[in-house]
Amino acid sequence: MSTIEQRKDPYQAVTDLIIEHLERGTVPWHCPWQRDVGIPRNFHSGKAYNGINVMLLGLRHMPTPYWLTFRQAQERGGHVRKGERGAHVIKVGESKSSSSYENEGSDDPAQPQRKRLFLREYTVFNATQIEGIEFPATPGIPVLSQNERIEAADQVVAEMQLPPMIQEGMSNVACYRMATDTVHMPAIASFESVEAYYLTLFHELIHSSGHPKRLNRESLIKHDGFGGKVYSQEELVAEMGAAFLGMETHIVNDDHEQSAAYLQSWLDVLRAKEHKRWIIHAASQASKAASFILNRASRSTDGAEMAMSS
């Protein structure tokens, strides 16, 4: 089994891990955390992980949501048991550089700047791998009734800042149209379940978050048509973002019987060497989009709470 620890390139390592699950017929981003355990969080800071780190830690299937670095465990008077192997989480950041080598070192603010993605890895250990520290009981996820889940979903939609216009029942296909800044949804009765309706609506709202007046996301704005490279990037952002909103409202895509064509389409995309950064970048963009819709301060990096430890 591939693990991040066994590879030098963190981009390729993460992508390989996702590919492994797709090959088994599982779509990791549909439910990126363990429902019976809860969202993984750093025990030292108390903050929940976000972006790709939710998926990376969730896929470890540990029985508690609490994680610490080796140093954090020591600072709290504990220690990692000998022989235990940690999980890698990543901090994703953006640095600006000039668009040409000739411009490097220039202080001219008029020079065009280019954003470059960088990663920093940290190894963390689950509470079950650490001795000498008393961790609280696993909180798990409260079981909400369908009415409570729908009420939570309605609240997310109603409280979105700068929302697009939502038109329901006027189209047989769910879509977001940037030209008119409108989300089009089939009638709710046409969906297999109310939950399926809201996950689809979340998907389209994530698309809308990329509008120039919101997050100005390149993968939405530079649309290159169905099946294109940019289109596929944006679809991955929307799928992950919808899962993050579903995580907030306790609405999960439990359909594990994905079509072979659906799985193969993502395998074809992610197996291309030039696409090895997609998963990490898409998860970062999806996290920003979900934070925007939830009216939370957008975090520019994944796992930012880990920056003070290694």
N, C-alpha and C positions, 0 to 999 in steps of 0.2 A: 504494500500500500504506500502510495506517495505521501510524503509529509514535507512541510516547508523546511524542516530541519535538514533534510537530506539534499537540498539544492542551494546553489549559490545565488541564483537569480530569483528574487522574491516575486517578481511579476509572473514569471513562468511557473513558479512553484504554486502560487495561488490558482492560476489558470488550470494547471494539471489536476489540482485537487477538485475543482469544480467539474472538470471533464470526467474524472473518475465517477462522480455521482451521476452525471448525465448518462454515462454508459451503462449504469445500473438501472436506469429508468427513473431516477429521482431528480427533481428540479430543486436544487438547494435554496434558491431565492424565494420559492413559494412560501416556505415556512422556515426562515433563517435562524430560528432559535428553538429551544426545547420548551414545549408548552407546559410540561409538568414541572419544570425547573424555574423558568423565568428568564428574563433578559440577562445575559452575563454582565457582571460589573466588577470594577476594580475595588477590592475591599478596603484598600488604603485610602483612596480618595472618595469612595462611596458613589462614584459616578458610573453610569451605565456606559458600556461600549456602544459605538455607533458605526455606521457604514459597514465595510467588509469585515470588521472585527466581530460583529454580531454573528456573521455566518461562520467565520473561521473557528470561533470558540463553540458555537452551537453544534458544529459538526463533530466535535470531540465527544459529545454525548456524556458529559460529566454529570453527576447527580446533584451538584450544587452550583449556584451561579457565581460564586466568589473566586476571584483570582488575584494573585500577588506576584510581583517579580521576586527574584531570589533576594535582592537587597531589601525590599519592603518586608519580606518575611523575617529577615534578620533584625531589622529595626523594631519590629514588634515582639521580639524575643522568641521567635520561632525559627524553624529551619525546614528546608525541603528534604524529604527523606532521600537517602542515598539511592541512586539508580533511577530516580524518577525523571521522566522526560517531559519537558514543558511544551507549551504551545506557543507559536509565534503570533504576535499581534503587530500591526503596523501603524505608523503615523504617516499620513499622506500630506504632503505640503506642496506649495507652488512657489517657485522662485522666478523672478523676472530676469531676462537676459536680452541683450540687443539682438536684433534680427540678423546681424551679419558679424563676421569675425572682425571686420574693420571697425565696428562700433564698440568693441569690447574695451572697457575702461573709460568710456566717454561719460562725462557727467551732464551732457546735454539732454535736458528733459524732453526735447523735441524728437530725439532719436526713437524710432519705433522699438517697442519692447515686445518680447515674446515670453509667454509663460511656459515654464518647464516643470514637470512633475517630479518629485523626489520622494523616496521612501526611507523610513528608518524603522528597523525591526527591534522588537523587544520580546524577550521570552518570559512568559508568565506560567504560573503553576496553579492548579485548582486547589481549593481548600482540602480536598481529600488526599492531596499529595504533600501536605504540610503538617508538621507536628509542632506542639508547643504553643499553639494559638487556639483560642476558643472562638469558633465561628458561630453565628446565629443559625438557627434552623432554616432550612431552605424554605423561602416564602411561597414558591410556586406561583401559579397564576390563578386568580379567583375565577370560578365558573360563573359566567354571566348568562342570564336567560337571553333568548333571541331578542326580546323586546329591549333589554338593556344594551345589547350589542348594536341594534339598529339605532337606538337613541344616541349612543356614542358616535356612530357613523354620521348621523344627521347633524350632530353638533360640530363635528370636524368640517363638514361641508359648509354649514351656516357661518362658521367663524373664520373661514379662509379670508385672508387679506387680499384686496384687489382681485376679487373672484371674477372668472369669466361668466358669461351668460350660459345657463344650462337649459337646453331645450330637450324635453322628453316626449317620446311618442311620435315625433315627426320624421324619424328615420329608422330603418331596419338595421342599421350598422352604427355601432358606437365609434365616435371619432372626435378629435379636436381639430378645429380649423383656425389656424393662426391668423389668417387674413381677416376674419370676422371676430376673432377671440371668443369663439363659442364652442361649448361642449355639446355634442348631440348624442342622446341616449335613446335606445328603443324603449318601449313601454316596459315597466317593471314586471308586468305579468308574463312577458316573453322570456324571462330568465328562469333557469332551473330552480333558483332559490333567491330569496331576498339578499342573502350574503353574496351570491354571485353578482348581483346587480351592483352592490356597493364596491366590491373589488374592481369591477369594470369601471365604475365611476371614478374610483381612486386612480386607476391607471390613466384615465383621460385628464384628470386634474393635475397629475404629475406632469403630463405633457404640457399643459397650460402654464405651469410654473416657469417654463423656459422662455415664455414670451419676453420680448425686449423690455417691456415695462415692469417685469418681475425679476427673474434671475438672468435673463439674457443668455440662455444656454446655447452654445454653438451647435450642439447636435440636433436641436430643434430648428434653429434659424436656418442652418445650411442644409435644408432638406434636399436629398438627392433621389427621391422616388422610392417606391416599394422595392425592397430587396437590396437597396444600395448600402454602401458602407456606413454612411452617416445615419441613414434610416435605422439600420440594425443597432447602432450605438444608442440611439434615442429610445428604441424599443426596450433595450436592456435596462436603461435608466427607469423607464416607466414601469416595467415589471417589478424591479426591486423596490422602487418607491411605493408602489401599491402594496407590496408586502409589508413595508415599514409602517404604512398607515393602518394596514390590517392588524399589525402587531399592537398598535395603540388602541384599537377598538375591539380587540379579541375576535376578529374575523379572519379566519385562516383558510387558505385554499387547501382543502384536504383531498383533492382529486389527484391521487397518485398514479392513476392510469392515464398517463400522457400519451398522445398519439406518437407513433414512430416518426412521422414526418416532423412534428414539433421538436422532438428531441434531436433528430438528425440535423435540423436547420441550425440549432445552436451549436452542435458539435462541429459542424462544418465551419462556422464562423470562428469559434474559439480555438480550433486546431491550427489555424493559420498563424505562423510565427509573428507576422506583423500586428496581430491582434492580442498579443499577450498582456497588454496593459488594460484591455477593455474592462475586465471584471472589476479591477481595483478602482479605475476611474469612474465606471458606471455606479458602483456602490457609493463612492464619495458624492457624486452628483445627485444620486437618489436620496441620500441622507440630507443634503442641503435642500432638495425640493420638498421632502417631507417636513423638515423643520420650518420652511417657509409657509407651507399650508397650515401647519399647527401653530403658527405665530410664535415660534421660538427663535431665539437668537441663533443665527446660522453659524455653525462651527466650520471653519475652513479646512480642518484636518480631521482625519479619522483617529480615534484613540488619543485625542489631545491630552487626556488626563495622564497619559503615560510619559509625557515629555520630561518629567522630572526624575525619572528613574531608568535604570538599565541593569 
